Amino acid sequence: MKKITFLFVLILSSFAFAQNPVVTGYIDSTCPNADGRTLELYVEGSVDFAGWNIVRQSNGGGFNTNIDISALGTVSDDFVYITNDETILLQEFGISANVLVNGSINSNGNDGFQIINPDDVVIDRFGEDGVNGSNTAWDHLDSYAYRINGATPNAGNFNPSNWLFGGVALLDGEGLCNGGDGFNTLVPFGTFSPTGSGNANIVTSADVASLFYFEGNFDSINAEGSFTVQGLNLTEDITVSSPANFELSLTSQGTFSNSLTLTQTSGEVPATEIFVRLQTGLSAGFYEGDITAVADGVTENVNVSGEVLAATPQLDVQTGDISGLNYDLGEGPSQEESFVVEGQFLIDDINISVSENFEVSLSTGTGFTTSVDILQTGGNASATVYVRLASGLTEGPYSGSLEVSSANATSETIALSGNVLGELTSDMVITGVFDGPLTGGTPKVIELFVIRDISDLSVFGVGSANNGGGSDGQEFTFPNVAASVGDYIYIASEQPNFNAFFGFDPDYTSNVANNNGDDAVELFQNGEVIDTFGDIDTDGTDEAWEYTDGWAYRLNNSGPDGATFVLNNWEFSGPGENEDDTSQGAATNPWPIGTFTTTLGLNNFDSTSIKIYPNPVSNGMLTVESSTTADLEVQLFNMLGQRVLTSKALGSINVSDLNTGVYLVRVIQGASFITKKIVIN
């Protein structure tokens, strides 16, 4: 009786086992946003999925994310797919039946899944519990994992030997979603067989292209590429053969031949990387053909192409255009920029020449001139090249070019640009900001005032700091035009509503003025901040300087204030004061546009009236002299913006206690100042 009972239980157990689903595959999709990640199950027999769950493990953190799959209903002898994007699944595999969409199918190639039935019994598992799959036998990052035919549900006892893996990063750049081959050419979804047999299948990776070397100069690195071959349900080994002019190997830069054999074991050939290269000794020209992988009457092709280039003189200039070759007036040359120039198959030396105002050398710090030669030996040449803006230039921007040439080679030209920066002055000041009431919160305006004649406005610029996010630097630069003392300059976010509200056109339109009433503004000269409205690191909402649907205006005879906002130098309308206004003339509390006045421009305080020497300072004493009799103050700042010395006495100033380095000297008369950079040795 016991034997009969045991046999009856065994039969029931076997019957129940045959009705369970099994995890058969997962793709770690490389489509944008990881769309198309998909888990495949196979149902042998019939299963009603009501109450069933997939449980996900992330990064070895245990199986704890439940995914209800009840909506699959009853499935018989078929595959089912749980995906985060059914559109990608259809596009890449043509699969639309038995599909369930769930955003929790977003695992990377180091995560696991298990199936549990309505009684919370683990039926099958992929991945080791509590283990991050990275760098393990089952790692499938940017790739796939697929179950070997005949494997049965493991009740939680995962064994990687029952799986095939495509190899980490196999799918990088692949998929129709990325402009590559469809995932169905690489991932064997829908091929699992519970009986251990099925149709023979060979899977290959993408085509190999862009192999090259120069005629008579074989390059084993650039002449070589690779692809993968995998086989399922095979009875024969796979024979891989190369087309004419190409050869194959199982190791990079190893021994190459025209064909290889991949041995199947239990019908499977795991994903195997195969290296292909152009043959040596080919004549110049383009070569192309199909690599074939053949077994059991199945043939898969991988196209391979490459080129043998004619060995004509070649130049390689390893840089793009070079800018930022700047220095302060009287302190040239600029810093150096360096790059590498190489040549192959040369019949003459490489010449490098620069246009007027620039210099070039093959050594840092010395030997600068307008033209240098890199000597070739045996047709090859290589050197590091240094370029800079020459010293002794007058204030202003400079542009030019650097040309690299050699006989019968295609010359290359690099654009060069730099600036000789003048002294920082107080020749311009921010005098007002306006957040308008018309459509779109317009007009939005920045008003500036010219304190002294300016011959070239292009050394000035404006930046905005939005919502307390800190400085964005100089976002608008004025053109190279002159401005006269007493000029008001208006920058607006747009022209029509500015004109509609104020009755005239702004001088400039720029997004730099597209500010709300909680944003700050910075005025720059030669890249340095010379005046500021608002705290650039604070959102102005509910601050004393907020001007939402209103305005702020500078008090007469104040500013510029440098990089520090001085609240007491401003008056404010208050938020919302202009929100119902339709024009400046009809406003009950109008912006005092164009009313700022100052006497700062009446003195002769400028860079010509101040002398600062020596530079560099080597004896611990800095001398500051002035031709004006007004009271002056001297401040020194380090390059972190920290004030390290203040002196109200001119003449010799003791700086011997300061560390060696670069400092800014600011000479101040009232609210006017000039700034000069010095070096202390």
C-alpha positions in Angstrom: 0.0 0.0 0.0 2.9 2.4 0.8 4.4 1.7 -2.7 1.1 2.5 -4.4 0.8 5.7 -2.4 4.3 6.7 -3.2 3.8 6.1 -6.9 0.5 8.0 -6.9 2.2 11.0 -5.3 5.1 10.8 -7.7 2.7 10.9 -10.7 0.8 13.9 -9.2 4.1 15.7 -8.6 5.3 15.1 -12.1 2.0 16.3 -13.5 2.1 19.4 -11.4 5.8 20.1 -12.3 4.9 19.9 -16.0 2.4 22.7 -15.7 4.8 25.2 -14.3 6.4 28.1 -16.2 10.1 28.5 -16.6 12.3 31.6 -17.0 13.8 31.3 -20.5 15.4 34.6 -21.3 16.1 38.3 -20.4 17.4 41.1 -22.6 19.2 44.1 -20.9 18.1 46.4 -23.7 20.4 49.2 -24.8 17.7 51.3 -26.4 17.4 54.9 -25.1 16.1 55.1 -21.6 16.6 51.3 -21.3 13.2 50.8 -23.2 12.6 47.3 -24.3 14.0 45.4 -21.4 12.1 42.1 -21.4 11.7 38.9 -19.5 10.7 35.7 -21.4 8.9 32.7 -19.8 7.8 29.5 -21.4 4.8 27.5 -20.3 4.7 23.8 -20.9 1.2 22.5 -20.5 -1.4 25.0 -19.2 -1.1 27.6 -16.4 -3.6 30.1 -15.1 -1.5 33.0 -13.9 -4.0 34.4 -11.5 -2.1 35.1 -8.3 1.3 34.5 -9.8 4.2 37.0 -9.4 7.6 37.7 -10.8 9.9 38.9 -8.0 12.9 41.0 -9.0 16.3 41.3 -7.3 18.4 44.5 -7.9 22.1 44.7 -7.2 22.1 41.6 -5.0 19.7 43.1 -2.6 17.4 40.0 -2.4 14.3 39.1 -4.3 11.8 41.8 -3.0 10.1 43.6 -5.9 6.8 41.9 -6.7 5.4 42.1 -10.3 1.9 40.8 -10.6 1.4 38.8 -13.8 -2.2 37.7 -13.2 -3.2 39.7 -16.3 -1.6 37.1 -18.5 -4.5 34.8 -17.9 -4.3 31.2 -18.9 -1.4 30.3 -21.3 -0.8 26.8 -22.8 2.4 25.6 -24.4 3.6 29.0 -25.4 6.0 31.9 -24.5 5.0 34.9 -22.5 6.8 38.3 -22.3 6.9 40.9 -19.5 8.4 44.1 -20.8 8.7 47.8 -20.0 8.0 48.8 -23.6 5.7 46.8 -25.9 6.5 49.1 -28.9 10.2 48.3 -28.7 9.4 44.6 -28.2 7.3 44.6 -31.4 9.8 46.6 -33.3 12.9 44.5 -32.4 11.3 41.0 -32.3 7.9 41.2 -34.0 6.4 39.9 -30.7 2.9 41.0 -29.8 1.1 38.0 -28.3 1.1 37.1 -24.6 2.7 40.4 -23.7 2.4 42.2 -20.3 3.8 45.7 -19.8 5.2 46.6 -16.4 7.7 49.4 -15.6 9.4 47.3 -13.0 11.0 45.3 -15.7 14.0 47.6 -15.7 16.8 45.4 -14.4 20.4 45.8 -15.4 22.5 42.8 -16.5 23.5 42.1 -12.8 20.0 41.6 -11.5 17.8 38.5 -11.1 14.2 37.3 -11.3 12.2 34.4 -9.8 8.7 33.1 -10.4 6.4 32.4 -7.4 3.0 30.7 -7.5 -0.1 31.9 -5.6 1.2 29.9 -2.5 4.4 32.0 -2.6 6.4 28.9 -3.6 9.5 29.6 -5.7 9.0 27.8 -9.0 12.0 29.0 -11.0 14.9 31.5 -10.5 17.4 33.3 -12.6 20.3 34.7 -10.6 21.8 34.0 -7.2 20.0 35.2 -4.1 21.8 38.1 -2.5 24.5 38.3 -5.2 25.2 41.2 -7.5 25.7 39.6 -10.9 28.5 42.0 -12.0 31.6 40.1 -13.0 30.0 36.7 -12.3 29.4 33.8 -14.7 25.9 35.1 -15.2 26.7 38.8 -15.9 24.7 40.0 -18.9 25.1 43.8 -18.8 24.0 45.3 -22.1 23.5 41.8 -23.4 21.2 38.8 -22.8 20.8 35.5 -21.0 19.0 32.5 -22.5 18.0 29.1 -21.1 19.5 26.0 -22.6 16.9 23.6 -24.2 15.6 20.9 -21.9 16.3 22.8 -18.7 13.5 22.5 -16.1 12.2 24.8 -13.4 14.9 24.9 -10.6 12.8 25.7 -7.5 15.3 28.4 -6.7 18.5 26.5 -7.2 20.0 28.6 -10.0 22.9 27.1 -12.0 24.6 29.3 -14.7 25.6 26.2 -16.7 21.9 25.9 -17.7 22.2 29.2 -19.5 23.8 30.9 -22.5 25.1 34.5 -22.2 25.7 36.9 -25.0 28.7 38.5 -23.5 28.9 41.9 -21.7 28.2 44.9 -23.9 27.2 42.7 -26.9 24.2 45.0 -27.6 26.0 48.3 -27.3 25.0 50.3 -30.4 22.8 47.5 -31.6 19.0 47.4 -32.1 16.8 49.3 -34.6 16.3 51.8 -31.8 20.0 52.7 -32.1 20.3 52.5 -35.8 21.9 49.1 -35.6 20.7 45.5 -36.4 17.5 44.4 -34.8 17.9 42.6 -31.5 16.3 39.6 -33.0 19.5 39.0 -35.0 21.4 38.6 -31.7 19.0 37.5 -29.0 17.4 34.0 -29.5 14.0 34.8 -28.0 11.3 32.2 -28.8 13.8 29.3 -29.5 13.7 27.5 -26.2 12.5 23.9 -26.3 11.5 22.0 -23.1 12.4 18.6 -24.7 16.0 19.5 -25.3 15.7 19.8 -29.0 14.6 22.4 -31.5 15.5 24.0 -34.8 19.2 24.6 -35.3 20.0 28.3 -34.8 23.1 30.3 -35.4 23.3 33.8 -34.0 25.9 36.4 -35.1 26.6 39.9 -34.0 26.8 43.0 -36.2 28.9 43.5 -39.3 32.5 44.5 -39.1 33.6 47.7 -40.9 36.3 50.4 -41.1 39.3 48.1 -41.0 42.3 49.7 -42.5 46.1 50.0 -42.9 48.4 51.9 -45.2 49.9 50.1 -48.2 53.2 48.5 -47.4 52.7 49.4 -43.7 50.6 46.7 -42.1 48.9 47.9 -38.8 47.8 44.9 -36.7 45.5 47.0 -34.5 43.6 49.0 -37.1 43.4 46.2 -39.5 41.5 44.0 -37.0 37.9 43.8 -35.8 35.7 41.3 -34.1 32.2 39.7 -34.0 30.5 36.9 -32.1 29.0 33.6 -33.1 26.6 31.5 -31.0 24.8 28.2 -31.8 21.7 26.5 -30.4 20.0 23.1 -31.0 22.9 21.9 -33.1 24.0 18.4 -34.1 27.1 19.7 -36.0 30.0 22.0 -35.2 30.0 25.5 -36.7 32.4 26.2 -39.5 33.3 29.9 -39.8 35.0 30.9 -43.1 36.4 34.3 -44.2 36.0 35.8 -47.7 39.0 36.6 -49.9 41.5 39.1 -48.5 40.4 38.5 -44.9 41.4 36.0 -42.3 40.2 34.8 -38.9 41.5 34.0 -35.4 40.1 33.1 -31.9 42.6 35.5 -30.3 43.3 39.2 -31.0 46.6 39.6 -33.0 47.0 35.8 -32.8 47.4 33.2 -35.4 45.0 33.8 -38.3 43.6 31.4 -41.0 40.8 31.3 -43.5 38.5 29.1 -41.4 37.7 28.1 -37.8 35.7 25.4 -36.2 33.5 26.1 -33.1 32.7 22.8 -31.4 29.2 22.2 -30.1 28.5 20.6 -26.8 25.0 19.2 -26.1 23.9 21.1 -29.1 25.2 24.4 -27.9 28.0 26.7 -28.9 28.3 29.6 -26.4 28.8 33.1 -27.7 32.3 33.2 -29.0 34.3 36.2 -30.0 36.1 35.8 -33.4 38.7 38.3 -34.7 38.9 39.2 -38.4 41.5 41.2 -40.2 42.6 42.4 -43.6 45.3 40.2 -45.0 48.8 41.6 -45.1 50.4 42.7 -48.4 47.3 43.9 -50.2 47.3 46.7 -52.7 45.6 50.0 -52.1 41.9 49.7 -52.5 38.5 48.9 -50.8 37.8 45.3 -49.8 34.5 43.7 -48.7 32.9 40.2 -48.4 30.8 37.9 -46.2 32.0 35.8 -43.4 29.9 32.6 -43.2 29.0 30.5 -40.1 27.5 27.2 -41.2 26.1 24.1 -39.3 23.1 21.8 -39.8 22.2 23.4 -43.1 21.9 26.8 -41.4 24.1 29.7 -42.7 24.6 33.1 -41.1 26.6 35.9 -42.8 28.6 38.7 -41.2 29.7 41.4 -43.7 33.2 42.6 -43.3 34.9 45.6 -45.0 38.1 47.5 -44.9 40.5 49.6 -46.9 44.2 49.6 -47.7 45.1 53.2 -48.0 47.7 54.6 -50.4 50.9 55.5 -48.5 50.8 59.2 -49.4 52.1 61.8 -46.9 49.7 62.1 -43.9 49.5 64.8 -41.2 47.7 64.4 -37.9 47.2 67.7 -35.9 45.8 66.7 -32.5 43.8 69.9 -31.6 40.9 72.0 -32.6 40.7 75.7 -32.8 42.6 77.5 -30.0 41.2 80.4 -28.1 41.7 82.1 -24.7 45.3 83.3 -25.4 44.9 86.3 -23.2 47.0 88.6 -21.0 46.6 91.9 -19.3 48.0 95.0 -21.0 51.7 95.2 -20.5 52.1 91.7 -19.1 52.5 89.5 -22.2 53.0 87.0 -23.6 49.9 84.9 -23.0 50.0 81.4 -21.5 51.0 78.6 -23.9 48.6 76.1 -25.4 50.2 72.8 -26.6 49.3 70.0 -28.9 50.9 67.1 -30.8 51.6 67.1 -34.5 52.5 63.8 -36.2 53.3 62.7 -39.8 53.6 59.5 -41.8 55.0 58.6 -45.2 56.5 62.1 -45.4 58.9 63.2 -48.1 59.8 66.4 -46.4 59.8 68.0 -42.9 56.7 69.4 -41.4 56.5 73.2 -41.3 54.3 75.1 -38.7 53.7 78.8 -39.2 51.5 81.3 -37.4 50.1 84.6 -38.5 51.0 88.0 -37.2 50.8 88.6 -33.4 51.1 84.9 -32.5 54.2 82.8 -31.8 55.1 79.1 -32.0 57.8 76.9 -30.6 58.8 73.2 -30.2 59.9 73.9 -26.5 57.9 75.3 -23.6 59.0 78.7 -22.4 61.7 79.3 -25.1 62.4 79.4 -28.8 59.2 81.2 -29.8 59.1 82.5 -33.4 56.7 82.7 -36.3 57.7 79.4 -38.0 59.3 76.1 -36.9 60.1 72.8 -38.6 59.5 69.3 -37.3 62.2 67.1 -38.9 61.1 63.8 -40.4 63.1 60.6 -40.2 62.3 57.7 -42.5 59.0 59.4 -43.4 57.9 59.8 -39.8 57.8 62.9 -37.6 56.2 63.7 -34.2 56.5 66.7 -31.8 54.7 68.7 -29.2 53.9 72.2 -30.5 53.5 75.3 -28.2 51.6 78.5 -29.3 51.0 81.8 -27.6 49.9 85.4 -28.2 53.0 87.6 -28.5 53.9 90.2 -25.9 54.0 94.0 -26.5 50.5 94.2 -28.1 48.0 97.0 -27.6 44.7 96.4 -25.8 42.1 94.6 -27.9 41.1 91.2 -29.4 43.4 89.3 -31.8 42.7 86.5 -34.2 44.8 84.6 -36.6 45.8 81.1 -37.7 48.3 78.3 -37.4 49.1 76.3 -40.5 50.7 72.8 -40.6 52.1 71.7 -44.0 54.5 69.3 -45.6 55.2 68.4 -49.3 52.4 66.5 -51.0 50.4 66.3 -47.7 47.0 68.0 -47.1 47.7 71.1 -45.0 45.7 71.8 -41.9 44.8 75.2 -40.5 43.9 75.9 -36.8 42.2 79.2 -35.9 43.8 81.2 -33.1 42.3 83.9 -30.9 43.2 85.9 -27.8 42.9 89.2 -26.1 45.1 91.9 -24.5 42.9 93.0 -21.6 42.9 96.6 -20.4 42.7 97.8 -16.8 39.4 97.3 -15.0 37.7 100.7 -14.6 34.5 102.1 -13.2 33.4 103.6 -16.6 30.0 101.9 -16.6 27.5 101.0 -13.9 24.2 99.1 -13.6 21.5 101.7 -12.9 18.2 99.8 -13.1 16.2 96.6 -13.7 12.5 96.3 -14.7 10.1 93.3 -14.7 7.3 94.4 -17.0 3.5 93.9 -16.7 2.7 93.2 -20.4 2.2 89.8 -22.0 4.9 87.3 -21.0 6.0 89.6 -18.2 7.6 92.0 -20.6 9.3 94.3 -21.1 12.2 93.0 -19.1 15.0 95.5 -19.1 18.5 96.2 -17.8 19.6 99.9 -17.8 23.3 100.8 -17.7 24.9 104.3 -17.5 28.3 105.4 -19.0 30.3 107.3 -16.4 33.3 108.1 -18.7 33.9 107.9 -22.4 34.4 104.3 -23.6 36.2 103.8 -27.0 35.4 100.1 -27.3 32.3 98.7 -25.6 33.2 95.1 -26.5 35.4 94.8 -23.4 32.2 95.0 -21.4 29.4 92.4 -21.0 26.4 91.4 -18.9 25.4 88.2 -17.2 22.3 87.1 -15.2 22.0 84.9 -12.1 18.7 83.2 -12.0 16.8 82.0 -8.9 19.9 82.2 -6.7 21.8 79.7 -8.9 25.1 81.7 -8.8 26.9 83.4 -11.6 26.5 82.0 -15.2 29.4 84.3 -16.3 29.2 86.8 -19.1 26.3 85.9 -21.4 26.1 89.0 -23.5 29.0 91.0 -25.0 28.6 94.5 -26.4 29.8 95.1 -30.0 33.0 97.1 -30.7 31.4 100.6 -30.7 32.1 103.7 -28.7 29.9 105.1 -25.9 30.0 108.6 -24.4 29.8 109.9 -20.9 26.2 110.3 -19.9 24.8 107.7 -22.3 22.1 105.3 -21.0 22.2 101.9 -22.5 19.1 99.6 -22.5 19.1 95.8 -23.0 15.7 94.3 -23.3 14.5 90.7 -23.7 12.5 91.8 -26.8 11.7 95.0 -28.8 7.9 95.2 -29.5 6.7 95.5 -25.9 9.6 97.6 -24.8 8.6 100.1 -27.5 4.9 99.8 -26.6 5.6 100.5 -22.9 8.4 103.1 -23.1 7.8 104.7 -26.5 11.3 104.0 -28.0 13.4 101.0 -29.0 16.0 99.4 -26.7 19.7 99.6 -27.7 20.1 95.8 -27.6 17.8 92.7 -27.3 19.2 89.6 -25.5 18.0 86.8 -23.4 20.4 88.1 -20.7 17.6 90.5 -19.8 14.9 87.8 -19.7 14.9 87.9 -15.9 12.1 87.7 -13.4 11.9 90.0 -10.4 14.0 87.6 -8.2 17.1 87.4 -10.5 20.4 89.2 -10.1 22.6 90.9 -12.8 26.4 91.2 -13.2 28.3 93.7 -15.2 31.7 92.5 -16.6 34.8 94.2 -17.9 37.5 92.1 -19.5 35.8 89.0 -17.9 35.9 90.5 -14.3 32.8 91.6 -12.4 32.8 95.4 -11.9 29.2 95.9 -10.7 26.3 93.8 -9.3 22.6 94.1 -8.7 21.1 91.5 -6.4 22.7 88.6 -4.5 23.7 86.1 -7.2 23.5 83.2 -4.7 20.0 84.0 -3.4 16.6 83.7 -4.9 15.2 87.3 -4.6 11.7 86.1 -3.8 10.6 87.8 -0.5 14.1 89.5 -0.3 14.4 93.3 0.2 15.6 93.6 -3.4 12.7 91.7 -5.1 11.3 93.6 -8.0 8.6 91.2 -9.4 6.2 93.1 -11.6 8.1 96.2 -10.6 11.5 97.9 -10.7 14.7 98.7 -8.9 16.8 101.8 -9.5 20.3 102.9 -8.4 20.6 106.0 -6.2 22.5 108.9 -7.6 26.3 109.1 -7.1 26.6 105.4 -6.1 28.4 102.5 -7.6 29.8 100.6 -9.3 30.0 98.1 -6.4 32.2 95.4 -7.8 31.1 91.8 -7.1 29.3 92.7 -3.8 25.7 93.9 -4.0 25.1 97.0 -1.9 21.4 97.1 -1.0 21.5 100.7 0.4 22.6 102.0 -3.0 19.2 101.1 -4.5 15.5 102.1 -4.3 12.6 99.7 -5.1 9.0 99.9 -6.3 8.0 96.8 -4.3 6.7 93.6 -5.8 3.5 94.0 -7.9 3.6 97.7 -8.1 3.4 97.9 -11.9 1.4 94.7 -12.6 -1.7 96.6 -13.9 0.2 99.3 -15.8 0.0 99.4 -19.6 2.7 102.1 -20.3 5.3 104.2 -18.5 3.2 107.3 -18.9 0.2 105.8 -17.3 2.0 104.1 -14.4 1.1 105.3 -10.9 4.6 104.5 -9.7 6.7 104.7 -12.8 10.3 103.3 -13.1 12.6 106.4 -12.9 14.2 105.4 -16.2 17.0 107.6 -17.5 17.3 109.7 -14.3 20.5 108.4 -12.7 23.3 111.1 -12.3 26.8 111.0 -10.9 29.7 113.3 -10.5 32.2 110.4 -10.6 32.9 111.0 -14.3 34.0 114.6 -13.6 37.4 113.6 -12.1 40.4 112.3 -14.0 40.7 109.1 -12.1 41.7 106.4 -14.7 44.5 104.0 -15.5 46.7 106.9 -16.8 46.6 108.7 -13.4 47.8 105.6 -11.5 51.2 103.8 -11.5 51.7 100.5 -9.8 55.2 99.0 -9.8 57.3 96.9 -9.8 55.6 93.9 -11.4 56.5 91.3 -10.5 57.3 92.3 -6.9 60.5 90.7 -5.7 61.7 92.8 -2.8 58.5 92.8 -0.7 57.6 96.4 -1.5 54.8 97.5 -3.9 54.7 101.2 -5.0 51.4 102.9 -5.9 51.6 106.5 -7.2 48.8 108.8 -8.3 48.6 112.1 -10.2 45.4 113.0 -8.4 45.2 114.7 -5.0 41.9 112.9 -4.1 41.8 110.4 -1.2 42.6 106.9 -2.5 42.5 103.4 -0.9 44.5 100.4 -2.1 43.2 96.9 -1.6 44.9 93.6 -2.5 42.9 90.4 -3.2 44.1 86.9 -3.7 42.8 84.8 -6.6 40.1 83.3 -4.4 38.6 86.8 -4.1 39.7 87.2 -0.4 40.9 90.7 0.6 44.4 90.3 2.1 45.6 93.9 2.5 44.1 97.4 2.8 46.1 100.6 2.8 45.0 104.3 2.7 48.6 105.5 2.2 50.1 105.6 -1.2 53.8 105.2 -2.0 55.6 102.1 -0.9 53.4 99.4 0.6 54.9 96.4 2.5 53.6 93.1 1.0 56.4 90.9 2.3 54.0 89.0 4.6 52.0 87.8 1.6 52.5 84.4 -0.1 54.0 84.3 -3.5 51.4 84.2 -6.3 49.1 86.3 -8.4 47.1 89.2 -6.8 44.6 91.8 -7.9 45.4 95.4 -6.8 42.3 97.7 -6.6 42.8 101.4 -6.3 39.6 103.1 -5.1 38.5 106.7 -5.2 35.0 107.0 -3.6 32.9 104.6 -5.6 35.3 104.6 -8.6 38.2 102.2 -9.0 40.7 100.6 -11.3 42.2 97.1 -10.9 45.5 95.7 -12.0 46.9 92.2 -11.7 50.4 91.7 -10.1 52.7 88.9 -9.3 54.5 88.6 -5.9 57.7 86.5 -5.9 
